[in-house]
Amino acid sequence: MPQQKAPVLQAAVAFGRLLRRAGIAAGPDRVVEFTRALEELDVTRREDVYWAGRLTLCSRREDLDLYDKLFRVFWEGAGLTQARKPKMRVSISLSEDSVQPPKKTAEKNDQGEEMVRLRYSPVDVLRKKDFALYTPEEFAELHKLMANLDLSGTPRRSRRLDPAPRGRHDPRMTLRGALRTGGEPLRHRFRKPRSRPRRLVLLCDISGSMAPYSRTLIRFMHAGVVSGVQLEAFVLGTRLTRITRELTSRDPDRAMKEASEAIRDWSGGTRLGDTVKEFVDRWGQRGMARGSVVVILSDGWDRGDVEVLAEQMMRLHRLAYKVIWVNPLKAAPGYQPLARGMAAALPHVDVFLSGHNFESLEKLARTITGAASEKQRGGGPG
């Protein structure tokens, strides 16, 4: 068996070396994830090898076309065609004082070629830019944007009742008011159920394949914790770690430092089934997941038994009010949930979203805040 795996391992390493020489950031950690994916898939099927490499070795949309060409060259023996020389080049410059719609001006470079320069508002660019391409300065600006996200609009009916102009008749308050008018109930009193926000539970994958996104998504979790909503934060790796307390500091750098000290399995493997089971057994069944909106932020790559993941996702779906899965890889053109863990979890997921940029996190926030009303309109239990 090891002799059969050796050629596949050598081919994966050589393919990663080819991608790096071409300018694609396919580092050793990504090559390791690629080889692990190939061990779980049928290497004789072109689609399995293609998507395993595309999902693990590519981190930028700009790499996809080049990846397709290099894949055909390496795995199929095709030749690269000479691309036509572009007649114009495009460059994007960020200007802090540019808050108007994009402006387009024509210039010429040193070679006399026409060059189009686009000026965008920094906020508009950051909203659509992939987190894997952010600079440290852009991450600082991103934290300010995340502070404006609203995650508190998931109401649920409480057993407690509040006074209301109409609703259920309140005989006790009606009689108490009648004592002030000589025993005549001149004004009837009513009550209605009180509304309170549902608990939000966030489970973030911190494995090596999620490295370009996990720290950004933990900052998203931090923004939710400090906003004051009823939120619980966990990270999933080879073990389950609760980091709600570590994220309570309003200083994002301090919160990230304390969270990093509490997490002992950064950028390792992922055992989604085992960690979800630990959450359900230790926290979920005791009340944390009951009636809550549970969000799992993961690319679905699982080193454990996918049957365990499917079973635990079914248990979680029965406990939770709604289960939302956020996969940053979903934004890639032509994405298909080929990862075994993702395919096993999807039947037990209510909403499947991407989470690769701030615009997708805004959509996630809208989905969270509208989760309760959407399910009630669909006839689900309250």
C-alpha positions as CSV (number, residue, x, y, z in Angstrom):
1,M,0.0,0.0,0.0
2,P,2.8,2.6,0.8
3,Q,4.3,1.8,-2.6
4,Q,1.1,2.7,-4.3
5,K,0.8,6.0,-2.4
6,A,4.4,7.0,-3.1
7,P,3.9,8.0,-6.7
8,V,0.8,10.1,-5.8
9,L,2.7,11.9,-3.0
10,Q,5.6,12.6,-5.4
11,A,3.3,13.9,-8.0
12,A,1.5,16.2,-5.5
13,V,4.8,17.6,-4.3
14,A,6.0,18.2,-7.9
15,F,2.7,19.8,-8.8
16,G,2.9,22.2,-5.8
17,R,6.5,23.1,-6.8
18,L,5.3,23.9,-10.3
19,L,2.5,26.2,-9.0
20,R,5.0,28.1,-6.7
21,R,7.3,28.7,-9.6
22,A,4.4,30.1,-11.6
23,G,3.5,32.5,-8.7
24,I,0.8,30.7,-6.9
25,A,1.2,30.6,-3.1
26,A,1.0,26.8,-2.8
27,G,3.1,26.4,0.3
28,P,4.1,23.2,2.1
29,D,1.0,23.3,4.3
30,R,-1.3,23.5,1.3
31,V,0.5,20.6,-0.4
32,V,0.0,18.5,2.7
33,E,-3.7,19.2,2.7
34,F,-3.7,18.4,-1.1
35,T,-2.1,15.0,-0.4
36,R,-4.5,14.3,2.4
37,A,-7.4,15.1,0.1
38,L,-6.0,12.7,-2.5
39,E,-5.9,9.9,0.0
40,E,-9.6,10.3,0.6
41,L,-10.5,10.6,-3.1
42,D,-10.2,8.4,-6.2
43,V,-7.0,9.6,-7.9
44,T,-8.0,7.9,-11.1
45,R,-10.9,10.4,-11.6
46,R,-9.8,13.7,-13.1
47,E,-12.6,15.7,-11.3
48,D,-11.5,14.5,-7.9
49,V,-7.8,15.4,-8.4
50,Y,-8.7,18.8,-10.1
51,W,-11.1,20.0,-7.3
52,A,-8.9,18.7,-4.5
53,G,-6.0,20.8,-5.9
54,R,-8.1,23.8,-6.6
55,L,-9.7,23.9,-3.1
56,T,-6.4,23.3,-1.2
57,L,-3.7,24.9,-3.4
58,C,-5.4,28.1,-4.6
59,S,-6.2,31.0,-2.2
60,R,-6.9,33.8,-4.8
61,R,-9.4,34.1,-7.6
62,E,-6.6,35.5,-9.8
63,D,-4.8,32.1,-9.6
64,L,-7.7,30.0,-11.0
65,D,-7.0,30.6,-14.7
66,L,-3.3,29.9,-14.3
67,Y,-4.1,26.8,-12.1
68,D,-6.4,25.4,-14.9
69,K,-3.6,25.8,-17.4
70,L,-0.9,24.3,-15.2
71,F,-3.2,21.4,-14.3
72,R,-3.6,20.5,-17.9
73,V,0.1,20.8,-18.5
74,F,1.1,18.6,-15.5
75,W,-1.6,16.1,-15.2
76,E,-2.8,15.8,-18.9
77,G,0.4,16.6,-20.8
78,A,-1.2,19.6,-22.7
79,G,0.8,22.5,-23.9
80,L,0.4,26.1,-22.8
81,T,-0.9,28.4,-25.6
82,Q,0.7,31.8,-26.0
83,A,-1.7,34.3,-24.6
84,R,-2.4,37.4,-26.7
85,K,-0.6,40.5,-25.6
86,P,-3.2,42.7,-23.9
87,K,-3.8,46.1,-25.5
88,M,-4.3,47.8,-22.1
89,R,-3.4,47.2,-18.5
90,V,-5.6,47.9,-15.5
91,S,-4.4,49.2,-12.2
92,I,-6.4,50.0,-9.1
93,S,-5.4,52.7,-6.7
94,L,-7.0,53.4,-3.3
95,S,-7.7,57.0,-2.4
96,E,-9.0,57.9,1.0
97,D,-10.7,61.0,-0.4
98,S,-12.4,59.1,-3.2
99,V,-16.0,58.6,-2.0
100,Q,-17.7,59.1,-5.4
101,P,-18.5,56.3,-7.8
102,P,-15.5,54.9,-9.7
103,K,-13.8,57.3,-12.1
104,K,-12.1,56.1,-15.2
105,T,-9.3,58.0,-16.8
106,A,-7.0,57.0,-19.7
107,E,-3.2,57.3,-19.4
108,K,-0.2,55.9,-21.1
109,N,2.7,54.0,-19.5
110,D,6.4,54.0,-20.5
111,Q,5.8,51.6,-23.4
112,G,3.1,53.9,-24.8
113,E,0.4,51.4,-24.0
114,E,-2.9,52.7,-22.9
115,M,-3.5,52.2,-19.2
116,V,-6.8,52.5,-17.4
117,R,-6.7,53.7,-13.8
118,L,-9.7,53.1,-11.6
119,R,-10.3,54.9,-8.3
120,Y,-12.5,53.2,-5.8
121,S,-13.6,54.1,-2.3
122,P,-11.5,52.1,0.2
123,V,-14.6,50.8,1.9
124,D,-16.1,49.5,-1.4
125,V,-12.9,47.7,-2.2
126,L,-12.6,46.1,1.3
127,R,-16.2,44.9,1.2
128,K,-15.5,42.8,-1.9
129,K,-11.8,41.9,-1.4
130,D,-11.0,38.3,-0.4
131,F,-9.8,38.1,3.3
132,A,-6.8,36.0,2.1
133,L,-5.5,39.1,0.2
134,Y,-5.8,41.7,3.0
135,T,-2.8,43.7,4.2
136,P,-2.3,44.5,7.9
137,E,-3.6,48.0,7.4
138,E,-6.7,46.7,5.7
139,F,-7.3,44.3,8.7
140,A,-7.3,47.4,11.0
141,E,-9.9,49.0,8.8
142,L,-11.9,45.8,8.7
143,H,-12.3,45.7,12.4
144,K,-14.0,49.1,12.3
145,L,-16.5,47.8,9.7
146,M,-17.2,44.7,11.7
147,A,-18.2,46.8,14.7
148,N,-21.2,48.0,12.7
149,L,-22.6,44.5,12.1
150,D,-25.9,43.8,13.8
151,L,-26.3,40.2,15.2
152,S,-29.0,40.9,17.7
153,G,-32.2,40.6,15.7
154,T,-33.2,37.0,16.3
155,P,-36.3,37.3,18.4
156,R,-38.1,34.4,20.1
157,R,-41.2,34.3,22.2
158,S,-40.7,34.2,26.0
159,R,-43.1,32.7,28.5
160,R,-43.2,36.0,30.3
161,L,-45.9,38.5,29.4
162,D,-45.7,42.2,29.2
163,P,-48.5,44.8,29.3
164,A,-49.9,45.6,25.8
165,P,-52.8,47.6,24.3
166,R,-54.3,44.3,23.0
167,G,-53.7,40.6,23.2
168,R,-54.5,38.2,26.1
169,H,-57.0,39.6,28.7
170,D,-55.3,40.3,32.0
171,P,-58.0,39.8,34.7
172,R,-55.7,40.5,37.6
173,M,-54.6,44.0,36.4
174,T,-58.2,44.7,35.2
175,L,-59.6,44.1,38.7
176,R,-56.8,46.0,40.3
177,G,-57.7,49.0,38.1
178,A,-61.3,48.6,39.0
179,L,-60.5,49.2,42.7
180,R,-59.7,52.8,41.7
181,T,-63.0,53.3,40.1
182,G,-65.4,52.0,42.7
183,G,-65.3,48.4,41.5
184,E,-66.3,49.2,37.9
185,P,-63.8,47.8,35.3
186,L,-63.8,50.9,33.1
187,R,-60.6,49.8,31.3
188,H,-59.6,46.3,30.5
189,R,-56.0,45.3,30.6
190,F,-54.1,43.0,28.2
191,R,-50.8,41.3,28.0
192,K,-48.7,39.7,25.2
193,P,-45.7,37.4,25.2
194,R,-42.3,39.1,25.7
195,S,-39.7,38.8,22.9
196,R,-36.1,38.2,23.6
197,P,-33.2,37.5,21.2
198,R,-32.2,34.0,20.5
199,R,-28.7,32.8,21.6
200,L,-26.1,32.8,18.8
201,V,-23.4,30.1,18.8
202,L,-20.4,30.4,16.5
203,L,-18.1,27.4,15.8
204,C,-15.0,28.4,13.8
205,D,-12.6,25.9,12.1
206,I,-8.9,26.8,12.8
207,S,-7.3,24.0,10.7
208,G,-4.5,24.6,8.3
209,S,-6.8,24.7,5.3
210,M,-8.7,27.5,6.9
211,A,-5.6,29.5,7.8
212,P,-6.2,32.4,5.3
213,Y,-9.6,33.0,6.9
214,S,-9.7,31.7,10.5
215,R,-8.1,34.7,12.2
216,T,-10.5,37.1,10.3
217,L,-13.5,35.0,11.3
218,I,-12.4,35.0,14.9
219,R,-12.3,38.8,14.7
220,F,-15.9,38.6,13.4
221,M,-16.7,36.5,16.5
222,H,-15.0,39.1,18.7
223,A,-17.1,41.9,17.2
224,G,-20.2,39.9,18.1
225,V,-19.1,39.2,21.6
226,V,-18.3,42.8,22.5
227,S,-21.5,44.1,20.9
228,G,-23.4,42.7,23.9
229,V,-25.6,40.1,22.1
230,Q,-26.1,36.7,23.7
231,L,-23.3,34.9,21.9
232,E,-21.0,31.9,22.5
233,A,-17.8,31.4,20.6
234,F,-15.9,28.1,20.0
235,V,-13.1,27.0,17.8
236,L,-12.8,23.6,16.1
237,G,-9.5,21.8,15.5
238,T,-8.3,18.5,16.8
239,R,-10.2,19.6,19.9
240,L,-13.0,21.9,20.9
241,T,-12.1,25.2,22.7
242,R,-14.5,27.7,24.1
243,I,-13.1,31.3,23.7
244,T,-16.1,33.4,24.7
245,R,-14.4,34.8,27.8
246,E,-11.1,35.5,26.0
247,L,-13.0,37.6,23.4
248,T,-14.7,39.9,25.9
249,S,-11.9,42.5,25.8
250,R,-12.9,45.5,23.7
251,D,-9.3,45.8,22.5
252,P,-9.2,43.5,19.4
253,D,-5.4,42.9,19.6
254,R,-5.6,41.9,23.3
255,A,-8.7,39.7,22.6
256,M,-6.8,37.9,19.8
257,K,-3.8,37.4,22.0
258,E,-5.8,35.9,24.8
259,A,-7.7,33.7,22.4
260,S,-4.4,32.5,20.7
261,E,-3.0,31.6,24.1
262,A,-6.2,29.5,24.9
263,I,-6.1,27.7,21.5
264,R,-3.5,24.9,21.5
265,D,-4.1,23.4,18.0
266,W,-3.8,26.3,15.6
267,S,-3.4,25.3,11.9
268,G,-3.5,21.6,12.7
269,G,-5.9,19.0,11.4
270,T,-9.6,19.0,11.9
271,R,-11.8,16.4,13.5
272,L,-15.2,18.0,12.8
273,G,-17.3,15.0,13.8
274,D,-15.5,14.6,17.2
275,T,-15.5,18.3,18.0
276,V,-19.2,18.8,17.1
277,K,-20.0,15.7,19.2
278,E,-18.1,17.2,22.1
279,F,-20.0,20.4,21.7
280,V,-23.4,18.7,21.6
281,D,-22.6,16.4,24.5
282,R,-21.0,19.0,26.8
283,W,-22.8,22.2,25.9
284,G,-25.6,21.7,23.3
285,Q,-27.9,19.2,25.1
286,R,-27.5,21.2,28.4
287,G,-29.3,24.1,26.8
288,M,-26.7,26.2,24.8
289,A,-27.9,24.9,21.5
290,R,-31.6,24.5,22.3
291,G,-33.6,27.1,20.3
292,S,-30.3,28.8,19.3
293,V,-29.0,29.9,15.9
294,V,-25.8,27.8,15.4
295,V,-23.2,29.0,12.8
296,I,-20.3,26.7,11.7
297,L,-17.5,28.5,9.8
298,S,-15.5,25.8,8.1
299,D,-14.4,24.6,4.7
300,G,-15.6,21.1,5.4
301,W,-12.3,19.2,5.3
302,D,-12.4,16.5,8.0
303,R,-9.6,14.1,9.0
304,G,-12.0,12.0,11.1
305,D,-14.9,9.7,10.3
306,V,-17.5,11.5,8.2
307,E,-20.2,9.2,9.4
308,V,-19.6,10.6,12.9
309,L,-19.9,14.1,11.5
310,A,-23.2,13.3,9.7
311,E,-24.7,11.8,12.9
312,Q,-23.6,14.7,15.1
313,M,-24.9,17.3,12.6
314,M,-28.3,15.5,12.7
315,R,-28.3,15.8,16.5
316,L,-27.3,19.4,16.4
317,H,-30.0,20.2,13.8
318,R,-32.6,18.7,16.1
319,L,-31.5,20.9,19.0
320,A,-30.9,24.2,17.3
321,Y,-33.4,26.5,15.9
322,K,-31.4,27.0,12.7
323,V,-28.0,25.7,11.5
324,I,-26.0,27.9,9.2
325,W,-22.8,26.7,7.5
326,V,-20.3,29.3,6.2
327,N,-17.6,28.0,3.8
328,P,-15.1,30.6,2.4
329,L,-14.4,28.2,-0.6
330,K,-18.0,28.4,-1.7
331,A,-17.2,31.7,-3.5
332,A,-14.8,30.1,-6.0
333,P,-16.4,29.8,-9.5
334,G,-17.7,26.3,-10.1
335,Y,-17.4,25.3,-6.5
336,Q,-18.9,21.9,-5.6
337,P,-19.0,20.4,-2.1
338,L,-16.7,17.5,-2.9
339,A,-15.1,17.4,0.5
340,R,-16.5,14.3,2.3
341,G,-17.1,16.3,5.5
342,M,-18.9,19.0,3.7
343,A,-21.1,16.6,1.7
344,A,-21.9,14.7,4.9
345,A,-23.0,17.9,6.8
346,L,-25.0,19.6,4.1
347,P,-28.2,17.5,4.5
348,H,-28.4,18.8,8.1
349,V,-27.8,22.5,7.3
350,D,-30.5,25.1,6.8
351,V,-28.5,27.8,5.1
352,F,-25.2,27.4,3.2
353,L,-23.2,30.6,2.7
354,S,-19.7,31.8,1.7
355,G,-17.5,33.8,4.1
356,H,-14.6,35.0,2.0
357,N,-15.1,38.8,2.2
358,F,-16.9,41.4,4.3
359,E,-19.8,41.5,1.9
360,S,-20.4,37.9,2.6
361,L,-20.3,38.5,6.3
362,E,-22.9,41.2,5.9
363,K,-25.1,38.6,4.2
364,L,-24.4,36.3,7.1
365,A,-25.5,38.9,9.6
366,R,-28.7,39.5,7.7
367,T,-29.3,35.8,7.7
368,I,-28.7,35.5,11.4
369,T,-31.0,38.5,12.2
370,G,-33.7,37.2,9.9
371,A,-33.4,33.6,10.9
372,A,-36.3,33.6,13.3
373,S,-38.8,35.4,11.2
374,E,-37.9,33.3,8.1
375,K,-38.4,30.0,9.9
376,Q,-41.7,31.2,11.4
377,R,-43.0,32.1,7.9
378,G,-41.9,28.7,6.8
379,G,-44.1,27.0,9.4
380,G,-41.2,25.7,11.6
381,P,-41.6,25.4,15.4
382,G,-40.9,28.5,17.4
